[in-house]
């Protein structure tokens, strides 16, 4: 069950990143997150009460995770705003997978040999699906991988990886309360950043176009759902395996970028998609 939940979270994250990235190209990353973050919070709170769980014991890991998650997603959306999604999303995913794997193994987890092979293949899959496409995307500006975009993606990966690791310290009976607390913290951080920019530069805190607002709401709903499935998977499996499976989300992002933005897939990118499926199977066997 942990494998299934983790894979569901991966697909949802991939779609959320694509939708959020598209919205961020029509506004700023911060403006989009000013909608996605509180929207996700409003959606997850009733689910948390419905499922129950240890709300108090989830507070500290959830709030700390929210700090890393807020900056991780802000940097990721900023990266997807200025560069090809099919390249920058996998860069963040590799780091996002590596950090919780190290934390899990350091904490005493010992996945089976099959799982280690699956982890290695997952890294290969994440890297290969992110090979830079040759055909133009929706416009030439977003086709080139810049140094700034790469650094933003690396920073995003660190933030996402630490988010993955922090929520794993919540009690096993936490339900989705770690996500509630992390969203509370993320909403506060994003709100303060938007307020600071409004005061200093007069920038509006939310997107001007209604269509972008609705894209942001959709991205927020998908992202918080992915977080919930990830947290529900943790008590049922190993952090090192659940995190790697969750980090396969670039496959969904790249596929949508191909279908919607005409980011053409190389042969190796297609191989990467297949490799991701093989890696998932091996991780499931080694779980």
C-alpha positions as MATLAB code, in Angstrom:
seq = 'XXXXXXXXXXXXXXXXXXXXXXXXXXXXXXXXXXXXXXXXXXXXXXXXXXXXXXXXXXXXXXXXXXXXXXXXXXXXXXXXXXXXXXXXXXXXXXXXXXXXXXXXXXXXXXXXXXXXXXXXXXXXXXXXXXXXXXXXXXXXXXXXXXXXXXXXXXXXXXXXXXXXXXXXXXXXXXXXXXXXXXXXXXXXXXXXXXXXXXXXXXXXXXXXXXXXXXXXXXXXXXXXXXXXXXXXXXXXXXXXXXXXXXXXXXXXXXXXXXXXXXXXXXXXXXXXXXXXXXXXXXXXXXX';
ca = [
       0.000    0.000    0.000;
       2.898    2.382    0.752;
       4.135    1.970   -2.812;
       0.709    2.731   -4.285;
       0.228    5.824   -2.108;
       3.730    7.090   -2.902;
       3.183    6.650   -6.642;
      -0.132    8.478   -6.446;
       1.632   11.350   -4.682;
       4.270   11.335   -7.421;
       1.710   11.687  -10.216;
      -0.165   14.420   -8.349;
       3.057   16.344   -7.674;
       4.044   16.114  -11.312;
       0.726   17.508  -12.504;
       0.768   20.176   -9.775;
       4.251   21.326  -10.794;
       3.189   21.576  -14.418;
       0.047   23.573  -13.626;
       1.917   25.780  -11.158;
       4.734   26.320  -13.623;
       2.323   27.379  -16.360;
       0.589   29.769  -13.960;
       3.954   31.210  -12.866;
       4.797   32.058  -16.472;
       1.762   34.352  -16.538;
       2.404   35.923  -13.134;
       5.226   35.672  -10.593;
       5.986   32.549   -8.590;
       5.178   34.390   -5.371;
       1.830   35.650   -6.686;
       0.870   32.121   -7.682;
       1.896   30.694   -4.310;
      -0.172   33.362   -2.560;
      -3.145   31.478   -4.013;
      -1.925   27.857   -4.038;
      -0.721   27.746   -0.441;
      -3.842   28.996    1.403;
      -6.071   27.149   -1.070;
      -4.333   23.916   -0.162;
      -4.668   24.713    3.542;
      -8.423   25.271    3.238;
      -8.799   21.946    1.449;
      -6.665   19.823    3.788;
      -8.100   21.007    7.141;
     -11.500   19.255    6.812;
      -9.721   16.113    5.569;
      -7.500   16.179    8.672;
     -10.505   16.345   10.999;
     -12.220   13.585    9.040;
      -9.242   11.191    9.222;
      -8.244   12.121   12.764;
      -4.732   11.615   14.118;
      -2.227   13.122   16.527;
      -2.485   16.831   15.755;
      -0.337   18.014   18.691;
       2.466   15.523   18.073;
       2.568   16.531   14.408;
       3.019   20.244   15.076;
       6.807   20.536   15.367;
       7.791   18.319   12.391;
       4.977   19.836   10.352;
       5.916   23.446   11.074;
       9.615   22.829   10.378;
       8.721   21.010    7.174;
       6.587   23.985    6.208;
       9.605   26.289    6.313;
      11.598   24.121    3.928;
       8.563   23.351    1.796;
       7.667   27.017    1.339;
      11.092   27.972    0.042;
      11.439   24.757   -1.939;
       8.221   25.250   -3.903;
       8.889   28.987   -4.315;
      12.295   28.277   -5.852;
      10.850   25.489   -8.003;
       8.083   27.669   -9.432;
      10.646   30.423  -10.039;
      12.843   27.938  -11.904;
       9.952   26.642  -14.029;
       9.112   30.248  -14.890;
      12.417   30.883  -16.650;
      13.452   27.512  -18.073;
      12.251   24.217  -19.598;
      10.140   22.199  -17.176;
      11.473   18.952  -18.605;
      14.980   19.802  -17.397;
      14.623   21.801  -14.203;
      11.959   19.666  -12.538;
      14.140   16.503  -12.636;
      17.127   18.430  -11.244;
      15.129   19.337   -8.151;
      13.740   15.803   -7.912;
      17.165   14.141   -7.695;
      18.094   16.188   -4.627;
      14.575   15.845   -3.284;
      15.024   12.066   -3.356;
      18.636   11.917   -2.141;
      18.200   13.844    1.123;
      15.442   11.668    2.672;
      17.243    8.511    1.515;
      20.332    9.610    3.464;
      18.167   10.508    6.474;
      16.351    7.181    6.335;
      19.494    5.065    6.073;
      21.207    7.123    8.779;
      18.190    6.438   10.976;
      18.654    2.697   10.637;
      16.557    1.785    7.601;
      17.922   -1.162    5.656;
      16.093   -1.633    2.346;
      16.609   -4.894    0.515;
      19.133   -5.291   -2.347;
      16.337   -5.009   -4.896;
      15.345   -1.650   -3.448;
      18.885   -0.291   -3.815;
      18.864   -1.287   -7.483;
      15.497    0.433   -7.800;
      16.896    3.592   -6.184;
      19.774    3.671   -8.637;
      17.429    3.191  -11.568;
      15.139    5.900  -10.192;
      18.017    8.390  -10.247;
      18.804    7.332  -13.826;
      15.136    7.763  -14.739;
      14.910   11.215  -13.148;
      18.053   12.383  -14.950;
      17.208   10.934  -18.360;
      13.665   12.302  -18.485;
      15.232   15.700  -17.879;
      17.490   15.739  -20.923;
      17.087   19.080  -22.647;
      14.718   18.898  -25.648;
      15.915   20.113  -29.043;
      12.585   21.388  -30.358;
      11.323   24.761  -29.228;
       8.795   24.812  -26.421;
       5.885   27.205  -26.284;
       8.474   29.986  -26.767;
      12.248   30.217  -27.149;
      12.700   32.059  -23.852;
      11.741   28.954  -21.864;
      13.836   26.569  -23.949;
      17.287   27.543  -22.654;
      18.689   26.284  -19.355;
      20.275   29.294  -17.668;
      22.652   29.258  -14.721;
      20.050   31.070  -12.623;
      17.381   28.517  -13.483;
      19.716   25.650  -12.603;
      20.644   27.198   -9.251;
      16.966   27.782   -8.462;
      16.198   24.125   -9.263;
      19.039   22.946   -7.010;
      17.813   25.143   -4.174;
      14.302   23.816   -4.730;
      15.577   20.246   -4.517;
      17.243   20.908   -1.175;
      14.068   22.476    0.211;
      11.853   19.663   -1.077;
      14.220   16.985    0.207;
      14.277   18.517    3.681;
      10.484   18.764    3.580;
      10.286   15.043    2.764;
      12.649   14.237    5.625;
      11.011   16.489    8.243;
       7.455   15.211    7.832;
       8.757   11.668    8.358;
       9.405   12.544   12.020;
       5.679   12.966   12.686;
       3.976   10.188   14.712;
       2.756    7.155   12.793;
      -0.818    7.977   13.800;
      -0.544   11.603   12.648;
      -2.967   11.273    9.752;
      -2.510   14.314    7.501;
      -1.967   16.771   10.358;
       1.727   17.261    9.440;
       0.524   18.719    6.148;
      -1.920   21.014    7.920;
       0.872   22.407   10.105;
       3.287   22.684    7.188;
       0.658   24.572    5.175;
       0.051   26.935    8.068;
       3.745   27.756    8.236;
       4.065   28.003    4.445;
       1.067   30.338    4.266;
       2.618   32.620    6.883;
       6.002   32.687    5.124;
       4.586   33.257    1.646;
       2.228   35.904    2.992;
       5.043   37.803    4.719;
       7.187   37.708    1.573;
       4.307   38.995   -0.550;
       3.561   41.733    1.987;
       7.215   42.812    1.987;
       7.264   43.106   -1.802;
       3.989   44.989   -1.773;
       5.332   47.496    0.741;
       8.714   47.920   -0.959;
       7.800   47.735   -4.641;
       4.040   48.026   -4.761;
       3.711   44.597   -6.379;
       0.231   43.109   -6.163;
       0.191   39.974   -3.981;
      -1.999   37.806   -6.239;
      -2.225   37.227  -10.010;
      -4.143   39.821  -12.011;
      -5.753   37.378  -14.461;
      -8.662   35.234  -13.188;
      -7.506   32.344  -15.391;
      -4.149   32.321  -13.592;
      -5.899   32.406  -10.215;
      -7.865   29.283  -11.119;
      -4.718   27.547  -12.346;
      -3.104   28.407   -9.020;
      -6.076   27.005   -7.096;
      -5.846   23.773   -9.104;
      -2.101   23.549   -8.472;
      -2.697   24.072   -4.753;
      -5.317   21.340   -4.608;
      -3.110   18.859   -6.461;
      -0.042   19.703   -4.391;
      -1.751   19.342   -1.016;
      -3.333   16.067   -2.151;
       0.120   14.791   -3.138;
       1.479   15.806    0.269;
      -1.373   13.986    1.996;
      -0.799   10.741    0.092;
       2.939   10.978    0.806;
       2.391   11.422    4.559;
      -0.113    8.557    4.638;
       2.457    6.330    2.898;
       5.254    6.990    5.413;
       3.950    4.871    8.336;
       3.393    1.971    5.934;
       6.869    1.854    4.395;
      10.487    2.987    4.575;
      11.270    6.685    4.164;
      14.110    5.856    1.757;
      11.707    4.015   -0.550;
       8.612    6.207   -0.207;
      10.649    9.370   -0.872;
      12.263    7.945   -4.006;
       8.916    6.819   -5.388;
       7.437   10.231   -4.621;
      10.351   11.886   -6.389;
       9.481   10.285   -9.725;
       7.080   13.199  -10.295;
       9.138   14.738  -13.172;
       7.844   11.966  -15.435;
       4.331   13.419  -15.213;
       5.636   16.984  -15.567;
       7.711   16.114  -18.629;
       4.850   14.202  -20.251;
       2.479   17.127  -19.803;
       5.152   19.548  -21.046;
       5.435   17.402  -24.164;
       1.696   17.279  -24.766;
       0.838   20.881  -23.921;
       4.013   22.926  -24.470;
       5.542   20.895  -27.315;
       8.707   20.050  -25.379;
       9.793   17.169  -27.601;
      11.029   13.982  -25.914;
      14.393   12.498  -26.876;
      14.774    8.736  -27.221;
      16.622    8.678  -23.896;
      13.790   10.576  -22.262;
      11.408    7.864  -23.400;
      13.830    5.289  -22.022;
      13.778    7.250  -18.786;
       9.997    6.896  -18.595;
      10.304    3.124  -18.940;
      13.160    3.082  -16.437;
      10.941    4.886  -13.945;
       8.384    2.093  -14.228;
      11.067   -0.572  -13.719;
      12.465    1.346  -10.749;
       8.995    1.534   -9.203;
       8.553   -2.215   -9.533;
      11.945   -2.956   -7.966;
      11.318   -0.539   -5.115;
       7.976   -2.218   -4.498;
       9.655   -5.635   -4.343;
      12.359   -4.351   -2.013;
      10.009   -2.481    0.290;
];
